[in-house]
């Protein structure tokens, strides 16, 4: 199973009115995103998923109760990774934004995230992903991949 280090670079919180920022009450657990087996991260010749990073910038709408109501991808990242991030962010909650009078108000938060995935050699759990990527990649020779996998015991 791939391991990764997650770094949240910064968090910028804004609202249309001058308001106090919202802060996480319950943070998303991004450690649940365990692997990223896509064309950007694989190396057919060596039969591994190389170290790579994924940048995601999201825009969240937070209601008066601090619940995340909407999440948008501003970075155009891989749809599958965004779905995972979105699912986790929707489960999180914030202390609500406050107006000048201290009343809870709806607000918008922007969150840039970089996820670093460590190099992961092919193993039984990701052999099929590697084969699927090779099948979609014109530069990949599926017969060569099968020889490499066979030599590695798959």
C-alpha positions as CSV (number, residue, x, y, z in Angstrom):
1,X,0.0,0.0,0.0
2,X,1.4,3.3,-1.0
3,X,2.3,5.7,1.8
4,X,2.2,9.5,1.4
5,X,2.8,12.7,3.2
6,X,0.1,15.3,3.1
7,X,1.0,18.9,3.3
8,X,-1.7,21.6,3.5
9,X,0.2,24.6,2.2
10,X,-2.0,27.4,3.4
11,X,-5.6,28.3,4.1
12,X,-7.2,31.5,3.0
13,X,-10.7,32.3,4.3
14,X,-12.8,35.1,2.9
15,X,-16.3,36.3,2.9
16,X,-18.2,38.9,1.0
17,X,-18.7,41.0,4.2
18,X,-15.9,41.8,6.6
19,X,-16.0,38.8,8.8
20,X,-14.0,36.7,11.2
21,X,-12.5,33.7,9.5
22,X,-13.9,30.2,10.0
23,X,-11.6,27.5,11.4
24,X,-11.9,23.7,11.2
25,X,-14.0,22.2,14.0
26,X,-13.5,18.7,12.4
27,X,-10.6,18.5,10.0
28,X,-10.8,16.2,6.9
29,X,-8.7,13.1,7.3
30,X,-6.7,13.2,4.0
31,X,-4.7,10.2,5.2
32,X,-7.5,8.1,3.7
33,X,-6.2,8.9,0.3
34,X,-3.6,6.1,0.1
35,X,-2.6,5.8,-3.5
36,X,-2.6,7.6,-6.8
37,X,-2.2,5.1,-9.6
38,X,-2.5,7.2,-12.8
39,X,-0.4,8.0,-15.8
40,X,1.5,10.8,-14.2
41,X,2.9,8.5,-11.5
42,X,3.7,5.2,-13.2
43,X,6.9,3.9,-14.8
44,X,6.1,0.8,-16.9
45,X,9.8,-0.1,-17.5
46,X,10.6,-0.4,-13.9
47,X,7.1,-1.6,-12.9
48,X,6.5,0.9,-10.1
49,X,4.5,4.0,-9.3
50,X,7.1,6.7,-8.9
51,X,7.0,9.4,-6.3
52,X,4.8,12.3,-7.5
53,X,2.8,15.1,-6.1
54,X,-0.7,16.2,-6.8
55,X,-1.8,19.9,-6.4
56,X,-5.4,20.6,-5.6
57,X,-7.0,23.9,-4.9
58,X,-10.6,23.8,-3.7
59,X,-13.3,26.4,-2.9
60,X,-15.7,25.5,-0.1
61,X,-19.0,27.1,0.8
62,X,-19.6,27.0,4.5
63,X,-23.1,27.6,6.0
64,X,-24.1,29.4,9.2
65,X,-23.7,26.2,11.2
66,X,-20.2,25.5,9.9
67,X,-21.1,22.7,7.6
68,X,-19.4,22.5,4.2
69,X,-22.2,22.7,1.6
70,X,-20.3,22.9,-1.6
71,X,-16.8,22.0,-2.8
72,X,-15.4,23.1,-6.2
73,X,-12.1,22.1,-7.8
74,X,-10.3,25.3,-8.9
75,X,-7.2,23.5,-10.1
76,X,-8.5,21.0,-12.7
77,X,-6.9,18.1,-11.0
78,X,-7.5,14.4,-11.7
79,X,-11.3,13.8,-11.2
80,X,-10.8,10.7,-9.1
81,X,-8.5,12.4,-6.6
82,X,-10.9,15.4,-6.5
83,X,-13.8,13.1,-5.7
84,X,-11.9,11.6,-2.8
85,X,-10.9,15.0,-1.5
86,X,-14.4,16.4,-1.9
87,X,-15.9,13.4,0.0
88,X,-13.5,14.0,2.9
89,X,-14.1,17.8,3.0
90,X,-17.9,17.4,3.0
91,X,-17.5,15.3,6.2
92,X,-15.5,18.1,7.9
93,X,-17.0,21.0,9.7
94,X,-16.0,24.5,10.7
95,X,-16.6,27.0,13.4
96,X,-18.8,29.4,11.4
97,X,-17.8,32.8,10.0
98,X,-19.0,35.7,12.1
99,X,-20.1,39.2,11.0
100,X,-19.1,42.4,12.9
101,X,-22.0,41.8,15.4
102,X,-20.8,38.2,16.1
103,X,-23.7,36.6,14.2
104,X,-22.9,33.4,12.3
105,X,-23.0,33.9,8.5
106,X,-22.3,31.8,5.4
107,X,-18.8,32.1,3.9
108,X,-16.4,30.9,1.4
109,X,-13.0,29.3,2.1
110,X,-10.1,28.5,-0.3
111,X,-7.8,25.6,0.5
112,X,-4.7,24.7,-1.6
113,X,-3.4,21.2,-0.9
114,X,-0.4,19.3,-2.1
115,X,-0.4,15.5,-1.6
116,X,3.0,13.8,-1.9
117,X,2.9,10.1,-2.8
118,X,6.0,8.0,-2.2
119,X,7.4,5.6,-4.7
120,X,5.6,2.2,-4.6
121,X,6.8,-0.9,-6.3
122,X,4.2,-3.1,-8.0
123,X,2.5,-5.5,-5.7
124,X,-0.7,-7.7,-6.0
125,X,-2.9,-4.8,-5.0
126,X,-1.8,-2.5,-7.9
127,X,-0.8,-4.9,-10.7
128,X,-4.3,-4.4,-12.4
129,X,-3.9,-0.7,-12.2
130,X,-0.5,-0.9,-13.9
131,X,-2.0,-3.1,-16.7
132,X,-4.9,-0.7,-17.2
133,X,-2.6,2.3,-17.5
134,X,-0.4,0.4,-20.0
135,X,-3.4,-0.5,-22.1
136,X,-4.4,3.2,-22.3
137,X,-0.8,4.4,-23.1
138,X,0.3,4.1,-26.7
139,X,3.9,4.3,-25.7
140,X,3.6,1.2,-23.4
141,X,4.1,-2.2,-24.9
142,X,1.7,-4.6,-23.0
143,X,3.8,-7.7,-23.9
144,X,7.0,-6.1,-22.4
145,X,5.0,-5.2,-19.3
146,X,3.8,-8.8,-18.9
147,X,7.4,-10.0,-19.2
148,X,8.5,-7.5,-16.5
149,X,5.6,-8.6,-14.3
150,X,6.3,-12.3,-14.9
151,X,10.0,-11.8,-14.0
152,X,8.8,-10.1,-10.7
153,X,6.5,-13.0,-9.9
154,X,3.2,-11.6,-11.1
